[in-house]
Amino acid sequence: MPDPAADLPFFYGSISRSEAEEVLKLAGMSDGLFLLRQCLRSLGGYVLSMVCDVQFHHYPVERQLNGTYAIAGGKPHCGPAELCEYYSKDPDGLVCTLRKPCLRPPGVDPKLGVFDSLRENMLREYVRHTWNLEGEAMEQAIISQAPQLEKLIATTAHEKMPWYHGKIPRLEGERRLYSGVQPDGKFLVRDRDESGTFALSMIYGKTAYHYQIIQDKSGKYSMPEGTKFDTVWQLVEYLKLKPDGLVYTLREPCISPNCTIAQAAPVPPSAVSIRKLGANGYTPPPKAPLALGAPQRPTPMDTSVYESPYSDPEELKDKKLFLKREQLMIDEVELGSGNFGCVKKGVYKMRKKQIDVAIKVLKSENEKAVKDEMMKEAEIMHQLDNPYIVRMIGICQAESLMLVMEMAPGGPLNKFLSSRKEQISVENVVELMHQVSLGMLYLEQKNFVHRDLAARNVLLVNQHYAKISDFGLSKALGADDNYYKARTAGKWPLKWYAPECINFHKFSSKSDVWSFGITMWEAFTYGQKPYKKMKGPEVISFIEAGNRMDCPSVCPEEMYTLMKDCWIYKHEERPGFLIVEERMREYYYSISKKTTPATPTEKPPEVAV
């Protein structure tokens, strides 16, 4: 995956703190002069280096679990570009606003880090050997899992480094260090014992020194009392810049005899190459408005709502349907409203953490029918746990009856798409509908029928993550039943209903498939209403006559074919969600291959990085 900052003209890549300061010095040292560079401490992070009052200031920018970026104590932003744009308008804790980007000269690319040159080959090697995949299947796996795979392989990247010698005794490490020339700072890293910890061995003054590399409970590596890093190779690269408790900085790697390609240590740029970076004036190019979610395409697995709030066994101990009012903080901000009441934003305090929630507040407890419906919805949702379904946290009976659910801040899919027609690609629409198919496949496997699947009931966590919501009409089927028969028609969304639902009040996963086809049509028309201005009876006659809605203008032929298969009149001839999800997945992977994805009160701390 490309670095989200790679195209920023003020991003310098893997340069050190001192190199950044040299560049800023040569560029004039004006207040607000800044550049962005890779952070050596945290994977996927950056450092914002800037000048104010003839002094250098360095702010770490960490990549959060949900794919956003933030300076410690600061607001999250969907990408490094947006973060820099924000601080160019408001210092918000920095020493001053960002005023002038320090640009790389034309033709000078960001400096690659030691991991950057290994990443692609390691991704493929891991998928090939771990999942036994080749060719198209391997490419699809990498596309769908790239962020998680990168995190995984980064923690083992040290095994590819020339200085890593594996499991050898201390004396063998010394023998290898003493073989050949013995400059100060010659070093190697070896496994210490069965515990999975490491030792760093180096030469200084013809004497061998051995240091334990400590790993804390969070998995970070450091020298005793030293700076902590996500990986061993990041620690080694840092120790090449400063000793951090060692007798000397690391210099020349002692090449492992098992190393097939001796990768040279990154060479710091010379004073001449630094001067070539010079000072440049800069006028930012006009930018299109950003769509919700990170343009670097975070995956659902990067968000806080992918795993259940109760994935931690300690939190699971407290899981129950009815919640205590004191654990719930309710904001006055309304996210939406309906016949039942309104939806408000809130925070639910758990044993170890706090999570953002959406709270469905009943308008009046005297409306027994509405209360009963909400209770049924809660009981159903409490049984469901899937990344592509809005999870219900519980019910709170206090000033009103309240249904507490996961937060999906992007709002309904139909409104999101209609307000961003020019910004959302067809591939993005396919991605979201594939996720809906995954959620519906889960319901099918659990013997649940949704009965109200529509774009209005698909909520977005961000531009690239959809969750199915609104289970008010859902019904659990018996183990031996394949459809549910409603007793009364009531207020039904007929334009989304299959013929057997309208004619015989029969609902099944196959009728949900019909609704999925309608939801697909809504998505590919960017939120238009199905069947235009037809009334319910007209829609029924239209379907009975064998007619179906036309293909949306931007909809790929493969997706419209699937839509029409979802609208097969006889439910027994329609595909189930096992087939629907597979076809959505195959098409999404095929087009993904062809495209490139595009208020704190305290001052954020400066950290040596």
N, C-alpha and C positions, 0 to 999 in steps of 0.2 A: 504494500500500500504506500502511495506517495506521502511524504511528510506534508501535513496541512499548511506548514509555513514555507514550503519549498519555493513558491512563486512570489513570496513577498520580497521586494527589492532591498529591504533593510534586514533580511535574515541572513546570518553569516554561517549557520551550521555549527559544526563542532569546533569552535574556537574557545580558548581558555579565557578566564577572567582577565589576565594580564594582556592577552592579545586584544581583547575587546577594548580595554582601556587605552592601548596604544592606538587603535583605530580611531577612537573618539578624540584622543589628543590631537592626532593629525588632522582631524576634521574640524578643529576650531574651538572645542570646549565651550560652545554657547549653551546657555540655559535651555533645557528641554531637548537637547540633542540626544538621540537614542538609537539603539539597535537591538535586535533579537538574536539569541543564539541558543543552541541546544543546552539543556541542563544535563550535567553528568550524574546527578544524584538520583533523579527519578525518571523512570521509563516514560517516554512520550512527553516529557516536560520541557520547559524553556526557561531562559533567564532574560529578563528585560534589563539591559544595561543602559544607564543614562547619566547625563551631566546636569548638575545644578550647583551654583555658587562655586564654580571651579573645583568641584569634587565629584567623584564617581559614586554612583549608587547602583546596586544590583538587587533585583527583586525576582525570586524564583516564581515561576508560573507552573503550577502543577495540573496535570490532566486528572480530572475527577472520574469517579466510577461511572457516572452517567454520560461521559464523553465531553463534558464542558471543561473549560480552562479557567483557572482563578489564581490570582495572587493571594497568598495566605491572608485571611481576614477580609478579602475583597469579594466583590460580586462575581458570580460565574458568567462566562461568555461562551458562545457556541464555537468559537475558534480563536486562534491567536490574532488574526487580522481584526476581528471584532473587539477583542480585548484592547488592542493598541488604539483602535479608533475611539473606544470609550474613554481611555485615559488621555486622549488628545483633547477632550472636551471638559473633563472633570478630573482633577488630581486624585480625589477620593482616597486620601491617605498617602499618596506619593509625595515626594518633596516638591514637585511642580508638575504641571501638565506636560505631556509629550508634545513638543513643538516642531521639531525638525528631524525627520528620519535620516540616519547616516547610511547612505546607499552604497551597495556594492557597485564598482564600476562596470560598464558594459562588458559582457563576455566572461565575467568572473562568477562562477557558480558557488553556492554554499559549500563549505568544506565538509566532506563526508566523515562521519565518525567510524570507529573501528567496527561497529555492529552493522552500519549501513551497507557495507560491501559484502557482508555475509548473509544478510536477511533473506533474499530471494532463494538462494540455493538451499539454505537451511529449512525454509518453509516446505519446499518440494521434497527434500530428503525426509523430513519428519512425516509428511503425509504419505509418502511412498512406503516407508517402512512400518509406520504405526498402523495405518489403515489399509495397507496393501492395495493402494489405488494407483492407477496410471492414466495418462492421457486426459480425455475429457472429464472423467470422474474426479481425477486429482485436481484439475483446474476449478471445477465446481466447488469442491470441498474448500479450496483455498479462498475462493471468492466469498463463500458464505461464512467462513470461520476466521478470516484473516486477522482481525484485531486480537482475538483470543489466542490464536496460534502464535502471533508475534510475542505476546506476553510469555507464552509457554517456552518458546525457543530461546528467548532472551536470557532466561534463567539458566540455560545450558550452553549458551554461546561460548563460555570460557573453554569448553572442551575442544573448540576449534582453534583456539589461540596457540601460537607457537610456544608460549611460555608455560603452558599447562602440561604437566608430566604424569598426571593420573596418580594411582596409588603406588608410591615408591617409599622406602624407608628414609629416614632422616639422613643416614650416612650415604645412601645412594644419591640423595639430593646434593650433598656436599661434593661428592665425587664428580658429579656432572658440572657443578659450578666451577670446580677447580680445573676441569679439563679445558685445554685451549687457553686463550687469553683471559685475563681476570681483571677487567676494569671495575672500578668502583661503581656500584649500582647494578651489576649483573644479577639477574634474579630469575626465579622460577616459582610456580605455584604447584603444590601437590596435595593429594588427599591425606588427611591426618590419620583417620581410623574409620571404623565402621559407622560412626555417628553422622557421617556426611559433612563434617567440617573440613576446613582447609588450613594449610600452613603456607606462609610466604617465606622463602629462603633467599638470602641475598648476600653479596660480598661487599665488604667495605674495608679498605686497608689490609687486604689479603686475609681477612677473617670472615668466616661464615656466620651470619646472624639468622635466627629463625623466629618468626612471629606467627602467632595464632590468629586466624581470621575468624572473628566472632560472628555468630548469627543470632539475632534476638528473636523473641517470640513472634514478632510480626513478619519474620523472614528476611529482614534487612541485614546486610553484611557491613562489617567495620573492623578497624583495628581497635584494640582496647581503648576506650574513651575517645575514639575518633569519630569522624563524620560517617554517617550511615548511607548505604547505597542499596538499590534494588537488586543488583547483580554483582557477581565477583569481578567480571570484566570492567564494570564501571569503577569499582574500587581501585583496580590496578591502574586504569587510565588516570585516575585522580592522583594516585601515588607517584605517577610520572611527573606531575606538576608540583607537588609539595610533599614533604616526608610524612606529615600528619602523625608524628610519633616514632617514625622509623629513624634509624641512624643517618640515612641518606635517601635522596629521591631515587626512584627506580629509573634505570637507564637502559641497558642492553638486555634483551631477553636471552635466557639460556634456552636454545632451541631444543625441543623435545625430539628424541630419535623417532618417535611415532608420528611426527608432524610431516605430512606429505607435501604441503605447500607452506613454506616458511613465510608467514605474513609479517612484513616489516612493521615495526611500531610507527604510528603516525609521526611524521616529522613536523615540528612546529614551523610555521612560516618564518622565513628570514625577515630581517628588517626591511630589505628591499621589497619583498612581496607585500609586507604590511603597508608600506608607503604607497604601493600601487593602488591600495584600496581608497586612499585619499578622501577628500570631502566633496560632496556633490549636493547641488540643490535638488529639491524634490517637490513636485506637485502631484498629490495623489490622483490616480485616474478615477473617473466617475464610476460609482459602484451601483449595481442593481440592488434593490431592497432585498434583505435576507429573508428567506423562508424560515419558519420555525424549525429548529433542529440544526445540528452541525453540518455544514456543507461537506465536511470530510467523511460523511456517511458513517456515523456511529452505528453499531449494531444493537439490537435489543439487549444483548448480553452485557453491554456496557452500562446499562441503566440500573437504578436502584430498585425498579419495580419488575425486573426480570425474574428474580428469585422471590419466593414467598417471604413476607415479613417474618414468618415463623420458620424459616429455613435453619435458623440457629436453634439447636435443641433446648437451650436455656429459655429462649422466647416461647418455644412451643409449649412449655409447661403452663404458660399463662393463657393459652388459646382457649377462648370460650365465646359463645354466641352473644352473651350480654356483657356490655362493657361498663366500666365505672365512669361516672360523669367527670370526676376529678382528673381522669387521664386524658380528657378531651378538651382541647382549646379550639374555640370556634371564632373564625374571623367574620366580620360583618360583610365581607365581599361576597356577592352572589355570583355563582358561576352559571346559573340558569334557573328556570322555573317551569312549572307545569301544573296540571290539574291537582296533583298530589300536594304541592307546596313549592319549595325551592331547594336548590343545591348550593351549599356554602363551602368555602374553603376552610380547612382546619389542620390541626396537628394532633396526632395521637401519641401519647407518651407510653413507650413500652419499657421493658425491664432494663435494656441496655441502650436504647436509642429512641429517637423521635422520628416519626414518618409523616410526610404530608398526606393528607386525606381529603376526599370529597365527601361531604355530609348531606344526605338527602333528608330534609326536614319536613315532616308531615305538617300540613297546613292546620288541621284541626283534629284532635283526637276523637271528636264526636262523630267524625265520618267513619263509621265502623267498617264499611266496605273497603275504603282506601287503606285503612290500618291493616285489615286482614290481608289485602293484596301485598302490602309492604312486608308483612311478616312472612308470607309465602315466598316472596322474592328473596328475603334474607335467608330463610331455611334452605332454599335451593342453592343460592350462591355460596353459602358457607361450606357446602360439600365440594365445591369446585376449586381446583388449584392448578392453573396453567398459565404460562407466561403471556399467552395471547387472549386472556380473558381478564376483565377487571375483577380483581379479587375483592370479596367482601370481608372487611375486618371484623364487623360485628354490629350489634344493635345497642343503642343507648336510649333508655327510657327516662327522660328527665323533664325539662320544661315542655318538650315535644318528643314524639317518637322519632328517632334519628337512625338512619341507615348509614353506616360508616364504611366507605370503600376506598380503594386505591385511587390516588390522584392521576389523572391523565390530562395534563394542562393544555394539550393541543386542541381539545374540543372535538365536536362531531366531524366525521370525515367529509360529509357533504358540504358543510360550511367552510371547512378548511380549504377544500379543493376549489370551491367557487370563488374564494377571495384571493387565490394565488394561481390563477390559470396560466399565467406566463412564466411562473417559476418552477412548477412541478412537471417533471418529465414523465413521459409514458412509462419509462422503466421504473420510476418511483411509484407510480400507480400500481404496476404489476407487483412490485415488492410488497406494498401494503396489502393488496388483495391476497397474495400468497400467505401472508401472516393470518389474515382472516380465515383462510381455508385450513390453516393449522389449528386454530382455535375451534373451528367447527368439526374438524376431524376428532379432536379431543371429546367434544360433546357427543358426537356419534358413538365413540367407543365407550362413553359413560352412560349410554342409553338416555340421553337428554335431548328433547326437541326444544329449540329456542322459541319458535313461533313468531318472532318479531325481528328477524334479521333484516337490517336496512342500513344504509350509509349513516343515517342519523344516530344509529345505535352502535356505531363503530367509533371509538374515541382514540385520539392520538396522544401518545406520550411525547413524541417528537415527529418530525417529518418522515422518519424512517421506522416508526414503531407504532403498530396499531393493536388495540385491544377491543374485544367484543364486550358490549355492556347491555344493560337493561334486560333483566331476566324476569320481568313482571309477568310475562305470558308463558314462561317456560314450564314444562312439565316433565317429570321423571317417568319414564316408561317402566313397566314391570319387566322382569327378566325375560319373560317369554312373549312379550308384546312387541310388535313392530310399528304400531301407530297408536296415537291417542285420539279419542273421539270427544270433541267438546260438546257440552250439553246445550249451550246457548251460543248464538252468534256474537252478541255484544258488539262493541265497537272494534272492528277488526280492520287492519291495514290491507284491504282487498287487493290493492295494486301490487303487493308483494307476495300474494298468496297463490299457491298452486291450485289447479282446478279441483282436486279432491278435497282441499280445505274448504273451498267455497261451496261446492255441491254437496259434500257428504260430511263436512266437519271433521275430516280425518287428517291428523297431523303426524308426521314421521320425520326421520332424518332426510328422507327423499323430498319431503315438502320444504325442508330447510334448504335443500340443494336448489330448488326453484328460486327461493328467496335470495340465495347467494348469487344466482344469475342476474336478478334484478339489481342487487347491490353492485355487482360488477358493472352493469350498464350505467348506474349512477356515477361510479368512480371514473369510468372512461369518458363520461360527458362532463366531468368536473362539477358534479353536484346538481345536474338538472333533474327535474322531477319526471319520473317514468310516465309513459302514456300521455304526455303533454296535458291537455285540458279535458281528457276523457273522464266521465263519471264512472263510479263503480260498475253499474249495469252495462255500460258501453264497453268497459274493459273485459267483462266476462264474455260478451258477445264477440269481441275482437279475438279473444283467445280461442273460443269454441269454433270460430270460423277457420282456425288453423293459422292465424296471423301471429307474428311476433314483432317486437320492436326492431327497427333497423339498426345496422351497425353504426356506432358512434364514429364520427369523422376521423378521430385519431387512433381508434382502436385497432390493434394488430389483428390480422385475419385469424391467427391461432386462438386468440382470446375470444373473438366473436363466435368461433366454432364451438368453444367450450360453453359460452353463454347459451347458445341454441341447444346444446346437449342438456344443459340444466333445465331447459324449458320443454323437454319432451313431455307430451301430454300424459302418457301413462307412467305413473310413478315407478312401477316395477322395471321400466325400461331406462329410467334415468340412472346416471352414474352415482355412486355413493361418494362420500367425502374422501375415502381412501384413494379413489381414482382422480377426483377433482384436485386434491392437494398434489398428487404426483404430477399431473399435467401442468398445474400452476408452477410447481418447482422446476420442472424441466425447462419450461419456457423462460422463466425468470433467469435461471443460470445461463441459458443460451444467449440472452441479450446482455446480461451483465458482463460477459466475457468481451463483448464488442465495444463497451463504453467505459470511459474513465470517469469516476464519480467526482464527478465534481465535489444596605447602607452602613458600612463599618465606621465606627467612630475612632478607632485606634489606627495609628500608622502601621501599615504592614511591615513586618520585620525584614531586615536585610540579613541574608544568610550567605556565608562564604560558600561559593559553588564553583 
